[in-house]
Structure formats: C-alpha cells, structure tokens
Amino acid sequence: MKTTTILLKTAITFASEQGYQVRQEFMDSPTTGMCEYGGKKWIFLDLSQNSLEQLHDMGRALIRQAGIPLCQFPVELQRHWQQF
C-alpha cells in the first residue's frame, strides 16, 4: 500500500488533471473544500492538518462536492476513498 503522502500527491495530480487548482496553506478556520473564484475551480487544504486529514478532505471535495464518480479515480485512490 502506498503511503498517505504519496496518495495525497496522487490526489492533487488527479484534481489538477480535472481542472482544479489545489492550494495548501494554513487556514484560520477548520473549513477546507472547494470553490470557484476568478473563473477557476479551487480546492483548499489546510496545512495544519496531517496528510491523512488532507487526503480525506480532498476525497470529500472531489466526490461529494464535485460529484466525480469513484470509478474515475486512480485505483489506489478508489480503494482509499470507498467510504465516501
């Protein structure tokens, strides 16, 4: 099984390929997720969270908010995100 950090990088790459800009920064609030700003789709991840928490937030954003079907993700992400 791949490490969480590698899975997070895979998820960020996949999101970029789907047209999302991924921004990782320290946030003042626990809210992470997706938005559209300036004609671009963004996913914000909080750097105060560990890699696993960021990976879960990325999965929730892409599956629940963006509505991307699980079957379209790389296999290693499908296995990890089955719970969403």
Contacts in CASP RR format, 6 or more apart in sequence:
PFRMAT RR
TARGET T0000
AUTHOR 0000-0000-0000
METHOD contacts of the structure
MODEL  1
MKTTTILLKTAITFASEQGYQVRQEFMDSPTTGMCEYGGKKWIFLDLSQN
SLEQLHDMGRALIRQAGIPLCQFPVELQRHWQQF
2 10 0 8 1.000
2 76 0 8 1.000
4 50 0 8 1.000
4 51 0 8 1.000
4 52 0 8 1.000
4 55 0 8 1.000
5 51 0 8 1.000
7 55 0 8 1.000
7 76 0 8 1.000
7 77 0 8 1.000
7 80 0 8 1.000
8 51 0 8 1.000
8 54 0 8 1.000
8 55 0 8 1.000
8 58 0 8 1.000
10 74 0 8 1.000
10 76 0 8 1.000
10 77 0 8 1.000
11 55 0 8 1.000
11 58 0 8 1.000
11 59 0 8 1.000
11 62 0 8 1.000
11 77 0 8 1.000
12 22 0 8 1.000
12 58 0 8 1.000
14 62 0 8 1.000
14 73 0 8 1.000
14 74 0 8 1.000
14 77 0 8 1.000
15 22 0 8 1.000
15 43 0 8 1.000
15 58 0 8 1.000
15 62 0 8 1.000
16 22 0 8 1.000
18 62 0 8 1.000
18 66 0 8 1.000
18 68 0 8 1.000
19 41 0 8 1.000
20 34 0 8 1.000
20 41 0 8 1.000
20 42 0 8 1.000
20 43 0 8 1.000
20 62 0 8 1.000
20 66 0 8 1.000
21 40 0 8 1.000
21 41 0 8 1.000
21 42 0 8 1.000
21 43 0 8 1.000
22 42 0 8 1.000
22 43 0 8 1.000
22 45 0 8 1.000
22 58 0 8 1.000
23 42 0 8 1.000
23 43 0 8 1.000
23 44 0 8 1.000
23 45 0 8 1.000
24 44 0 8 1.000
24 45 0 8 1.000
24 46 0 8 1.000
24 47 0 8 1.000
24 54 0 8 1.000
25 44 0 8 1.000
25 45 0 8 1.000
25 46 0 8 1.000
25 47 0 8 1.000
26 46 0 8 1.000
26 47 0 8 1.000
26 48 0 8 1.000
27 44 0 8 1.000
27 46 0 8 1.000
27 47 0 8 1.000
27 48 0 8 1.000
30 46 0 8 1.000
32 43 0 8 1.000
32 44 0 8 1.000
32 45 0 8 1.000
32 46 0 8 1.000
32 49 0 8 1.000
32 54 0 8 1.000
32 57 0 8 1.000
32 61 0 8 1.000
33 43 0 8 1.000
33 44 0 8 1.000
33 45 0 8 1.000
33 57 0 8 1.000
33 60 0 8 1.000
33 61 0 8 1.000
33 65 0 8 1.000
34 41 0 8 1.000
34 42 0 8 1.000
34 43 0 8 1.000
34 44 0 8 1.000
34 61 0 8 1.000
34 65 0 8 1.000
34 66 0 8 1.000
35 41 0 8 1.000
35 42 0 8 1.000
35 44 0 8 1.000
36 42 0 8 1.000
41 66 0 8 1.000
43 58 0 8 1.000
43 61 0 8 1.000
43 62 0 8 1.000
45 54 0 8 1.000
45 57 0 8 1.000
45 58 0 8 1.000
46 53 0 8 1.000
46 54 0 8 1.000
46 57 0 8 1.000
47 54 0 8 1.000
49 57 0 8 1.000
55 80 0 8 1.000
59 77 0 8 1.000
59 81 0 8 1.000
59 84 0 8 1.000
60 84 0 8 1.000
62 68 0 8 1.000
62 73 0 8 1.000
63 70 0 8 1.000
63 81 0 8 1.000
63 84 0 8 1.000
64 84 0 8 1.000
70 78 0 8 1.000
70 81 0 8 1.000
70 82 0 8 1.000
70 84 0 8 1.000
71 78 0 8 1.000
73 81 0 8 1.000
END
